[in-house]
Amino acid sequence: YDVRIDIVDIPDADATSATFGVTVDDVAPVAVVHRDEQTVQYSDEIATIAVTATDVEADELRAVAVVSSPIDAPMTLPAGGLTLSDPTCQSIADERQLCEWLVDGIVDLGAGTWTVEITVHDDDTLVDVVRSTLVVLPEDAVVAFPSTNPVDVQVPADDEPSGPFTLRTEVTELVPDQAPYGPHPGDVERALVEMTLEPVAPGLASHSVACVQESVDPVSSGYDQRLVVTCDFDAIPVGTYWARTDVHGRFWTGTGETVVTVSDPSLGHATAGGRFDWGVPGAVRFNLSADYVGRTQPRPTGHLRLNSVRGSGATIEIDSTAITSMAIGSFEGTDWVTVTASADVHLPGAPVDGWTVVLYAEDNGNGSRIDDVWVELRAPGAVEADPWSFARPAGTEAERMTHGSLQIH
């Protein structure tokens, strides 16, 4: 600015003047963010992000907050469940002011790395920008399987694959909620669920389907909310399968599995007896008889027993209470059988009844003594194999039988 000063001498009317320049500097606000980064699950509260800014007291400060991610368009707060507060300002030294804004709330954004960008403006269009990183994780889902799921799906005709069948999965939220700042229940209706049938026996393919929501109870969100989905399969070859459920997407994550068998009762029966090595338990005696009885509605029958040889290692005893399914097939010239059973299981520190046993065995020749056996145990209500189980896959991790053999008739 040019400033001119005129001086007049009264009463002589003598006058003089002087002109000089004045530069007025606009001072931009200086902003500071007080939390650089945090990690939270999508439905939980964040730790408050405080932003402060200083400027001359004559300016009115305002702030705008925008949240964005590499795959999401920028959104101005309020967005998701996040809000930006009104400022609180106070005078400080040298005719300056200090203002504070708070970003708070429940995240309610999909999993990913988000940037919260806060821009502080003054009256003169000058700004300062600060950023805070928000790493959002999906909520933890618990997977369960209703007892009404089929265990043994019998083929509609001899030497054919299965007809249509449905497996259901229940999805709930893990409790207690793993929230570092403020827990809030998520909405399980936002979960994406897929089920894959993975064969126990070699030579069979896996089959995956996207599952469809059947019901949500209660409809309102809460830790007791339960999502039930249906997973529909058809034309599945004969075999025993791990039915693995994967909960995925940007809002939920979790996994669990159960076991289902597609069986053809016309394929015969299996008998076995002998010993094999089970690692820590040492030598284990093994006896099996499995068959289907009944013409119009065949049902599995038989008995499975495994018990450790005295003095060979830890005590283990498995005694079936029911044979629940059997499948017979072959791969590269080797016949195999899979059997599932409900059983009483005696292991060190383990409960006794209500276990599920999955057995895979190979018949490497009629009456031969080079047959192989593999065992997996599942505790009551468990959605994963017990640590006592053999490693997977069954076809390569099976143990050689001694002092006996398997025969598939």
Secondary structure, DSSP 4 states (H G I P E B T S, - for coil): -EEEEEEEETTTTEEEEEEEE---PPPPPEEEES--EEEEETTSBPPPEEEEEEEETTSPPEEEEEEEETTEEEEESSBTTEEEPPPEEEEETTTEEEEEEEEEEB----SEEEEEEEEEE-TTS-EEEEEEEEEEEPEEEEEE--TTS-SEEE-SSTT-----EEEEEEEEE-SS---SSB-----GGG-EEEEEEEESSTT---EEEE-EEEEEESSS-STT-EEEEEEEE-SPPSEEEEEEEEEESSSEEEEEEEEEEEE-GGG--EEEEEEEE-STT-EEEEEEEEEEE-SSS-EEEEEEEEEEPTTSSS--EEEEEEEEEEEEEEETTEEEEEEEEEEEEE-TT---SSEEEEEEEEE-STT-S--EEEEEEE-TT-SS--TTSPPSPHHHHPEEPEEEEEEE-
